Amino acid sequence: MKVIICKNKKEGANKAALLVAEQIKKKNNLVLGLATGQTMIPFYKELIKTNKRIDFLKVKTFNLDEWCGVDHNNKNSLKSFMDKYFFSKLNISRENINFLNGKSKNIKKECERYEKETNGIDLQILGIGINGHIGFNEPGTPFNSLTNKIKITKEIRELYSKEFGGFNKVPKYGLTIGIKTIMRSKKIILLAFGKSKADAVAKSLNNKSNKKIPASILQKHKDVTFILDKKAASKLE
């Protein structure tokens, strides 16, 4: 495991983008796992800059999660987030962009399909929630979980209530790749910026892995890098 502490989130985002670009340079058809959330916005901004010298055309992407019951064309879908901040600004092939379908009529089959397709991620990008969640995998999620439908916690729904126009309009369920699925990735980069992430980062790295902190399982991955700013790293031992 590698921990890189940067001066601020811009420096951290740039460092992560350079590491990803390096992998694409080595393998132009890289299979890249992607995440959403505020932490990812500066990272995608920096990664887009590398598109001037790195070709994304053959890169294949899989996003971690999607809201259950929300159409991809909905402005609040996680696919819309990715289109807005990343995909619309790249020369990536649209047929290489992969998402869970939250509107699928058969959620079980949809999860099974995605699980099969994500068996071969070269590099997975992750954020971390204030409670240590990765994807929609909340505290208590079994470490052997696969792609599945999961109940969204009250805290997460409150976090998105403004975007959806009220708490009750935020979906109660989401689809997410599982923790075991994440751990199958060949490489993992986790980004965490800001004081609000300091507790989760500390619990993920200072303590033994346990289900109460989903990100703590990453300690057992053979090739994982945590990229933090000083504030997110402030409680590390």
Backbone as numpy.savetxt, mean C-alpha at the origin, in Angstrom:
# Nx Ny Nz CAx CAy CAz Cx Cy Cz
16.45 -6.76 7.34 15.62 -5.56 7.34 16.49 -4.31 7.34
16.05 -3.32 6.57 16.79 -2.07 6.51 15.86 -0.93 6.93
16.37 -0.01 7.74 15.60 1.17 8.15 16.36 2.41 7.68
15.73 3.21 6.85 16.35 4.44 6.35 15.59 5.63 6.94
16.30 6.47 7.67 15.67 7.65 8.29 16.07 8.90 7.51
15.09 9.59 7.00 15.32 10.79 6.18 14.95 12.06 6.94
15.45 13.17 6.46 15.23 14.46 7.10 13.75 14.83 7.14
13.05 14.61 6.04 11.63 14.96 5.95 10.94 14.05 4.93
9.62 14.24 4.75 8.89 13.33 3.86 9.27 13.49 2.39
9.67 14.70 1.99 10.09 14.90 0.59 11.34 14.08 0.30
12.28 14.11 1.24 13.51 13.33 1.07 13.20 11.83 1.10
12.29 11.44 2.00 11.89 10.03 2.10 11.20 9.55 0.84
10.29 10.37 0.32 9.56 10.03 -0.90 10.52 9.90 -2.08
11.49 10.80 -2.15 12.49 10.76 -3.21 13.35 9.50 -3.13
13.75 9.15 -1.91 14.57 7.95 -1.70 13.81 6.71 -2.16
12.54 6.62 -1.78 11.71 5.47 -2.17 11.55 5.41 -3.68
11.31 6.57 -4.30 11.13 6.62 -5.76 12.38 6.16 -6.49
13.54 6.55 -5.99 14.80 6.14 -6.62 15.02 4.63 -6.50
14.63 4.07 -5.35 14.76 2.62 -5.16 13.85 1.85 -6.11
12.63 2.36 -6.30 11.69 1.72 -7.23 12.21 1.85 -8.67
12.67 3.04 -9.02 13.20 3.27 -10.37 14.37 2.34 -10.68
15.19 2.12 -9.68 16.34 1.22 -9.80 15.89 -0.21 -10.16
14.80 -0.65 -9.50 14.27 -1.99 -9.77 13.68 -2.09 -11.17
13.01 -1.02 -11.62 12.42 -1.01 -12.96 13.53 -1.01 -14.02
14.62 -0.32 -13.71 15.76 -0.29 -14.63 16.35 -1.69 -14.80
16.36 -2.45 -13.71 16.89 -3.82 -13.74 15.93 -4.77 -14.45
14.62 -4.52 -14.28 13.60 -5.41 -14.85 12.46 -4.55 -15.37
12.40 -4.33 -16.69 11.43 -3.37 -17.24 9.98 -3.84 -17.16
9.76 -5.16 -16.92 8.39 -5.67 -16.75 8.13 -6.02 -15.27
8.68 -5.21 -14.40 8.54 -5.39 -12.95 7.06 -5.50 -12.56
6.77 -6.40 -11.62 5.41 -6.50 -11.06 5.43 -5.72 -9.74
4.68 -4.62 -9.72 4.75 -3.65 -8.64 3.44 -3.58 -7.85
3.51 -3.82 -6.56 2.34 -3.69 -5.68 2.26 -2.27 -5.15
1.09 -1.66 -5.23 0.95 -0.24 -4.87 -0.09 -0.02 -3.78
0.03 1.12 -3.11 -0.86 1.47 -2.00 -1.43 2.87 -2.22
-2.47 3.20 -1.44 -3.06 4.54 -1.49 -2.90 5.20 -0.13
-3.41 6.42 -0.01 -3.30 7.15 1.26 -2.43 8.38 1.11
-2.53 9.28 2.07 -1.81 10.55 2.00 -0.30 10.39 1.93
0.24 9.36 2.59 1.69 9.12 2.56 2.18 8.89 1.15
1.32 8.31 0.32 1.74 7.93 -1.03 1.79 9.11 -2.01
1.09 10.18 -1.71 1.02 11.31 -2.65 2.41 11.89 -2.96
3.23 12.25 -1.96 4.57 12.75 -2.29 5.45 11.70 -2.96
5.25 10.43 -2.59 6.02 9.34 -3.21 5.70 9.23 -4.70
4.41 9.25 -5.04 4.03 9.15 -6.46 4.51 10.37 -7.25
4.50 11.51 -6.60 4.99 12.74 -7.24 6.46 12.59 -7.64
7.24 12.01 -6.73 8.67 11.80 -7.00 8.88 10.69 -8.02
8.07 9.64 -7.95 8.21 8.52 -8.88 7.88 8.94 -10.31
6.90 9.82 -10.45 6.53 10.34 -11.78 7.72 11.06 -12.42
8.50 11.76 -11.61 9.68 12.47 -12.12 10.67 11.52 -12.79
10.75 10.29 -12.28 11.71 9.32 -12.84 11.26 8.82 -14.21
9.99 9.05 -14.56 9.44 8.58 -15.84 10.15 9.22 -17.03
10.87 10.31 -16.78 11.62 10.96 -17.85 12.78 10.08 -18.31
13.28 9.25 -17.37 14.42 8.39 -17.72 14.14 6.90 -17.55
13.03 6.56 -16.89 12.64 5.16 -16.68 11.34 4.89 -17.42
11.30 3.81 -18.20 10.10 3.47 -18.97 9.17 2.57 -18.16
7.95 3.04 -17.93 6.95 2.29 -17.16 6.02 1.45 -18.05
6.24 1.49 -19.35 5.29 0.89 -20.28 4.98 -0.59 -19.99
5.99 -1.35 -19.61 5.80 -2.79 -19.38 5.61 -3.15 -17.91
5.66 -2.15 -17.04 5.47 -2.41 -15.60 4.03 -2.85 -15.36
3.87 -3.87 -14.54 2.54 -4.39 -14.20 2.25 -4.04 -12.75
1.08 -3.46 -12.47 0.78 -3.03 -11.10 -0.45 -3.74 -10.53
-0.39 -3.95 -9.21 -1.51 -4.49 -8.45 -1.70 -3.62 -7.22
-2.89 -3.06 -7.06 -3.14 -2.27 -5.86 -3.60 -3.15 -4.71
-3.24 -2.72 -3.51 -3.52 -3.48 -2.29 -4.99 -3.73 -2.02
-5.82 -2.70 -2.24 -7.19 -2.79 -1.74 -8.17 -1.91 -2.52
-9.44 -2.11 -2.23 -10.50 -1.29 -2.83 -11.73 -1.36 -1.93
-12.54 -0.31 -1.97 -13.79 -0.28 -1.21 -14.79 -1.29 -1.79
-15.50 -1.95 -0.91 -16.54 -2.90 -1.33 -17.79 -2.11 -1.73
-18.35 -2.41 -2.90 -19.57 -1.75 -3.34 -19.35 -0.42 -4.04
-18.10 -0.01 -4.20 -17.80 1.28 -4.85 -17.27 1.02 -6.26
-17.92 1.64 -7.24 -17.51 1.48 -8.64 -16.16 2.16 -8.88
-15.37 1.58 -9.76 -14.06 2.16 -10.07 -14.15 3.59 -10.59
-15.26 3.93 -11.23 -15.43 5.29 -11.77 -15.85 6.31 -10.71
-16.22 5.83 -9.53 -16.60 6.72 -8.44 -15.38 7.53 -8.00
-15.56 8.82 -7.78 -14.41 9.68 -7.43 -13.75 9.27 -6.11
-14.48 8.52 -5.27 -13.91 8.09 -3.98 -13.31 6.69 -4.02
-13.33 6.06 -5.19 -12.72 4.73 -5.28 -11.20 4.87 -5.16
-10.56 3.82 -4.72 -9.10 3.87 -4.59 -8.44 3.85 -5.97
-9.15 3.32 -6.96 -8.64 3.38 -8.33 -8.62 4.83 -8.82
-9.66 5.59 -8.47 -9.69 7.01 -8.85 -8.54 7.78 -8.21
-8.21 7.42 -6.97 -7.06 8.02 -6.29 -5.80 7.77 -7.11
-5.61 6.51 -7.52 -4.41 6.15 -8.28 -4.37 6.85 -9.64
-5.51 6.95 -10.29 -5.57 7.65 -11.59 -5.18 9.11 -11.43
-5.70 9.72 -10.38 -5.47 11.14 -10.13 -4.00 11.44 -9.83
-3.41 10.65 -8.95 -2.06 10.97 -8.48 -0.93 10.25 -9.20
-1.26 9.22 -9.99 -0.16 8.44 -10.56 -0.38 8.01 -12.01
-1.34 7.13 -12.25 -1.47 6.50 -13.56 -1.70 7.48 -14.70
-2.46 8.54 -14.46 -2.77 9.51 -15.52 -1.54 10.30 -15.97
-0.47 10.22 -15.20 0.73 11.01 -15.50 1.89 10.16 -16.03
1.60 8.87 -16.33 2.65 7.95 -16.77 2.37 7.39 -18.15
3.41 6.79 -18.75 3.22 6.10 -20.03 2.97 4.61 -19.80
2.34 4.27 -18.68 2.06 2.87 -18.35 0.90 2.33 -19.19
0.98 1.06 -19.57 -0.10 0.44 -20.34 -1.30 0.19 -19.43
-2.47 0.65 -19.86 -3.70 0.50 -19.06 -4.03 -0.96 -18.75
-3.70 -1.85 -19.67 -4.02 -3.26 -19.43 -3.09 -3.90 -18.40
-2.05 -3.18 -18.01 -1.13 -3.69 -16.98 -1.51 -3.22 -15.58
-2.58 -2.42 -15.47 -3.03 -1.89 -14.18 -4.11 -2.81 -13.62
-3.89 -3.33 -12.43 -4.82 -4.29 -11.84 -5.38 -3.83 -10.50
-6.69 -4.05 -10.35 -7.41 -3.66 -9.13 -8.40 -4.73 -8.73
-8.69 -4.81 -7.45 -9.82 -5.60 -6.98 -11.10 -4.90 -7.41
-12.11 -5.68 -7.77 -13.39 -5.11 -8.19 -14.38 -5.17 -7.03
-14.58 -4.02 -6.38 -15.48 -3.94 -5.23 -16.94 -4.10 -5.59
-17.25 -4.04 -6.89 -18.64 -4.18 -7.35 -18.93 -5.58 -7.90
-17.98 -6.48 -7.74 -18.16 -7.84 -8.26 -19.40 -8.49 -7.63
-20.12 -9.25 -8.45 -21.31 -9.95 -7.95 -20.94 -11.19 -7.14
-19.70 -11.65 -7.33 -19.22 -12.81 -6.58 -17.89 -12.44 -5.93
-17.97 -11.88 -4.73 -16.78 -11.38 -4.03 -15.77 -12.50 -3.75
-16.27 -13.66 -3.39 -15.37 -14.79 -3.09 -14.51 -15.14 -4.31
-15.15 -15.24 -5.47 -14.41 -15.56 -6.69 -13.46 -14.44 -7.09
-13.91 -13.20 -6.85 -13.06 -12.04 -7.16 -11.79 -12.07 -6.32
-11.92 -12.39 -5.04 -10.76 -12.47 -4.14 -9.84 -13.61 -4.55
-10.43 -14.73 -4.94 -9.63 -15.89 -5.39 -8.87 -15.56 -6.67
-9.53 -14.84 -7.58 -8.88 -14.42 -8.83 -7.68 -13.54 -8.55
-7.88 -12.55 -7.71 -6.82 -11.58 -7.42 -5.67 -12.24 -6.67
-6.01 -13.13 -5.76 -4.99 -13.86 -4.99 -4.06 -14.62 -5.94
-4.65 -15.26 -6.92 -3.88 -16.03 -7.89 -2.99 -15.11 -8.73
-3.55 -13.98 -9.14 -2.82 -13.05 -10.01 -1.69 -12.32 -9.28
-1.84 -12.13 -7.97 -0.80 -11.41 -7.22 0.31 -12.33 -6.71
0.29 -13.57 -7.14 1.33 -14.51 -6.72 2.58 -14.32 -7.58
3.34 -13.29 -7.28 4.52 -13.00 -8.08 4.88 -11.53 -8.08
4.54 -10.83 -7.01 4.88 -9.40 -6.91 6.37 -9.25 -6.62
7.03 -8.48 -7.48 8.47 -8.26 -7.30 8.76 -7.27 -6.19
7.97 -6.20 -6.15 8.19 -5.14 -5.16 6.84 -4.60 -4.68
6.61 -4.69 -3.39 5.36 -4.20 -2.80 5.62 -2.92 -2.02
4.87 -1.87 -2.34 4.93 -0.60 -1.61 3.82 -0.61 -0.56
4.16 -0.21 0.66 3.17 -0.17 1.75 3.22 1.15 2.49
2.07 1.54 3.02 2.01 2.58 4.03 1.70 1.86 5.33
1.50 2.60 6.39 1.14 2.00 7.67 0.11 2.89 8.36
-0.93 2.28 8.91 -1.94 3.06 9.63 -1.46 3.38 11.04
-2.14 4.29 11.71 -1.73 4.67 13.07 -1.88 3.51 14.05
-2.66 2.50 13.66 -2.80 1.31 14.52 -1.96 0.14 13.99
-1.10 0.42 13.02 -0.22 -0.62 12.48 -0.80 -1.42 11.33
-1.96 -0.99 10.80 -2.54 -1.78 9.70 -1.77 -1.60 8.41
-1.82 -2.63 7.56 -1.24 -2.58 6.22 -2.33 -3.05 5.25
-2.58 -2.26 4.20 -3.77 -2.50 3.38 -4.98 -2.27 4.28
-6.01 -3.08 4.11 -7.15 -3.03 5.03 -7.02 -4.12 6.10
-5.81 -4.64 6.28 -5.57 -5.67 7.29 -5.40 -5.01 8.65
-6.47 -5.05 9.43 -6.51 -4.37 10.72 -5.94 -5.24 11.84
-5.66 -4.65 13.02 -5.18 -5.43 14.16 -6.07 -6.65 14.42
-5.41 -7.78 14.62 -6.14 -9.03 14.86 -6.25 -9.90 13.62
-5.91 -9.33 12.44 -5.96 -10.12 11.21 -4.92 -11.23 11.28
-5.30 -12.47 11.00 -4.33 -13.58 11.03 -3.18 -13.34 10.04
-1.99 -13.72 10.45 -0.84 -13.54 9.58 -0.88 -14.43 8.34
-1.73 -15.44 8.35 -1.84 -16.32 7.18 -3.02 -15.95 6.28
-3.55 -14.72 6.46 -4.71 -14.29 5.67 -4.35 -14.08 4.20
-5.30 -14.43 3.33 -5.16 -14.22 1.89 -6.11 -13.10 1.47
-6.19 -12.81 0.18 -7.07 -11.76 -0.32 -8.51 -12.05 0.12
-9.14 -11.06 0.74 -10.46 -11.29 1.32 -11.26 -10.01 1.53
-12.54 -10.20 1.88 -13.42 -9.09 2.24 -13.25 -8.86 3.73
-13.11 -7.60 4.12 -12.83 -7.29 5.53 -13.69 -6.13 6.01
-14.09 -6.18 7.26 -14.90 -5.10 7.83 -13.99 -3.91 8.14
-14.43 -2.74 7.70 -13.65 -1.51 7.92 -13.90 -1.00 9.34
-12.83 -0.67 10.04 -12.98 -0.20 11.42 -13.61 1.19 11.47
-14.17 1.50 12.61 -14.80 2.80 12.83 -13.79 3.93 12.61
-12.55 3.71 13.08 -11.50 4.73 12.95 -11.21 5.06 11.48
-11.14 4.02 10.67 -10.86 4.23 9.24 -12.04 4.91 8.55
-13.24 4.51 8.91 -14.44 5.12 8.31 -14.53 6.61 8.69
-14.15 6.93 9.92 -14.14 8.34 10.35 -13.11 9.14 9.56
-11.98 8.49 9.28 -10.90 9.12 8.53 -11.35 9.52 7.12
-12.23 8.71 6.53 -12.69 8.94 5.16 -14.07 9.61 5.09
-14.64 9.95 6.24 -16.01 10.49 6.26 -16.16 11.79 5.46
-15.15 12.64 5.49 -15.23 13.90 4.76 -15.27 13.65 3.25
-14.42 12.73 2.78 -14.38 12.43 1.35 -15.70 11.87 0.83
-16.33 11.02 1.66 -17.57 10.38 1.23 -18.82 11.20 1.55
-18.62 12.33 2.25 -19.76 13.19 2.58 -20.54 12.72 3.79
-19.84 12.13 4.75 -20.49 11.68 5.98 -20.08 10.27 6.37
-20.00 10.03 7.67 -19.57 8.73 8.20 -20.41 7.57 7.65
-21.73 7.75 7.61 -22.62 6.67 7.19 -22.52 6.33 5.70
-21.87 7.21 4.95 -21.71 6.95 3.51 -20.41 6.20 3.19
-19.54 6.10 4.19 -18.29 5.36 3.99 -18.60 3.86 4.00
-18.12 3.12 3.01 -18.40 1.68 2.97 -18.00 0.97 4.26
-18.79 -0.03 4.63 -18.52 -0.78 5.86 -17.53 -1.92 5.62
-17.32 -2.23 4.33 -16.42 -3.33 4.00 -15.45 -2.93 2.89
-14.32 -3.61 2.87 -13.34 -3.40 1.83 -12.78 -4.73 1.37
-12.12 -4.72 0.22 -11.40 -5.90 -0.26 -9.92 -5.60 -0.16
-9.15 -6.56 0.32 -7.72 -6.33 0.50 -6.91 -7.59 0.25
-5.71 -7.44 -0.27 -4.85 -8.61 -0.33 -4.43 -8.92 1.11
-4.21 -10.18 1.40 -3.94 -10.60 2.77 -2.50 -10.39 3.21
-2.27 -10.62 4.49 -0.92 -10.46 5.03 0.03 -11.51 4.44
-0.47 -12.73 4.31 0.36 -13.78 3.70 0.69 -13.42 2.26
-0.27 -12.83 1.56 -0.08 -12.40 0.17 1.03 -11.34 0.10
0.97 -10.38 1.01 1.99 -9.33 1.07 3.37 -9.93 1.33
3.43 -10.88 2.25 4.71 -11.48 2.64 5.33 -12.33 1.53
4.54 -12.69 0.52 5.08 -13.45 -0.62 5.87 -12.56 -1.58
5.72 -11.24 -1.46 6.43 -10.31 -2.34 7.94 -10.49 -2.17
8.67 -10.35 -3.27 10.12 -10.54 -3.21 10.80 -9.42 -2.42
10.33 -8.19 -2.63 10.85 -7.03 -1.90 9.68 -6.22 -1.38
9.89 -5.55 -0.25 8.86 -4.67 0.32 9.50 -3.35 0.75
8.85 -2.25 0.41 9.25 -0.93 0.92 8.05 -0.35 1.66
8.24 -0.02 2.92 7.17 0.63 3.71 7.55 2.07 3.97
6.62 2.98 3.71 6.83 4.41 3.93 6.01 4.89 5.11
6.62 5.69 5.97 5.88 6.29 7.09 6.45 7.67 7.37
5.58 8.67 7.33 6.00 10.05 7.56 5.10 10.71 8.60
5.70 11.51 9.46 4.92 12.29 10.42 4.84 11.68 11.81
4.62 12.56 12.77 4.56 12.18 14.19 3.45 11.18 14.48
2.34 11.27 13.74 1.19 10.39 14.00 1.50 8.92 13.73
2.57 8.67 12.96 2.95 7.29 12.64 4.03 6.73 13.57
4.55 7.57 14.46 5.68 7.16 15.31 5.37 5.95 16.19
4.20 5.92 16.82 3.83 4.78 17.68 3.75 3.49 16.88
3.06 3.53 15.75 2.89 2.33 14.93 4.23 1.80 14.42
5.10 2.71 14.01 6.43 2.32 13.54 7.22 1.68 14.67
7.20 2.31 15.84 7.94 1.78 16.99 7.44 0.39 17.39
6.13 0.22 17.43 5.56 -1.08 17.81 5.83 -2.15 16.75
5.97 -1.72 15.51 6.25 -2.67 14.43 7.69 -3.14 14.44
8.59 -2.28 14.92 10.02 -2.60 14.86 10.66 -2.92 16.21
10.15 -2.32 17.28 10.77 -2.53 18.60 10.35 -3.82 19.27
9.13 -4.29 18.96 8.57 -5.46 19.64 8.58 -6.69 18.73
8.35 -7.86 19.33 8.21 -9.08 18.54 6.94 -8.98 17.71
6.92 -9.66 16.57 5.73 -9.59 15.72 4.53 -10.21 16.42
3.40 -9.51 16.33 2.15 -10.03 16.90 0.97 -9.46 16.14
-0.15 -10.18 16.17 -1.32 -9.82 15.36 -1.93 -8.46 15.72
-1.62 -7.96 16.92 -2.17 -6.66 17.31 -1.59 -5.53 16.46
-0.40 -5.77 15.91 0.26 -4.79 15.04 0.59 -5.51 13.73
-0.33 -5.48 12.75 -0.11 -6.22 11.50 1.24 -5.99 10.84
1.72 -4.73 10.84 2.99 -4.42 10.17 4.19 -5.08 10.85
4.02 -5.54 12.08 5.14 -6.17 12.80 5.60 -7.47 12.13
4.73 -8.10 11.34 5.10 -9.33 10.63 6.23 -9.08 9.63
6.37 -7.83 9.20 7.38 -7.50 8.19 8.80 -7.76 8.70
8.98 -7.83 10.02 10.29 -8.16 10.59 10.79 -9.50 10.04
9.86 -10.37 9.68 10.21 -11.73 9.24 10.43 -11.84 7.74
10.25 -10.72 7.03 10.47 -10.76 5.58 11.96 -10.66 5.27
12.39 -11.36 4.24 13.83 -11.44 3.93 14.39 -10.16 3.28
13.52 -9.31 2.72 14.02 -8.11 2.03 13.02 -6.96 2.18
13.03 -6.33 3.34 12.10 -5.23 3.60 12.88 -3.98 4.01
12.43 -2.84 3.51 13.05 -1.54 3.84 11.97 -0.60 4.37
12.20 -0.06 5.57 11.34 0.98 6.13 11.98 2.32 5.79
11.24 3.20 5.13 11.74 4.55 4.84 10.90 5.52 5.67
11.55 6.19 6.59 10.87 7.04 7.57 11.43 8.45 7.55
10.60 9.42 7.93 11.17 10.73 8.22 11.51 10.75 9.71
12.16 11.82 10.16 12.62 11.88 11.56 11.47 11.78 12.55
10.33 12.36 12.20 9.18 12.34 13.12 8.62 10.93 13.27
8.50 10.21 12.17 7.98 8.84 12.24 8.94 7.90 12.95
10.23 8.25 12.91 11.26 7.41 13.54 11.56 7.81 14.98
10.87 8.82 15.49 11.22 9.42 16.78 11.10 8.50 18.00
10.35 7.41 17.90 10.19 6.51 19.05 10.89 5.17 18.89
11.74 5.09 17.88 12.50 3.85 17.69 13.58 3.73 18.75
13.83 2.51 19.17 14.88 2.28 20.19 16.24 2.24 19.52
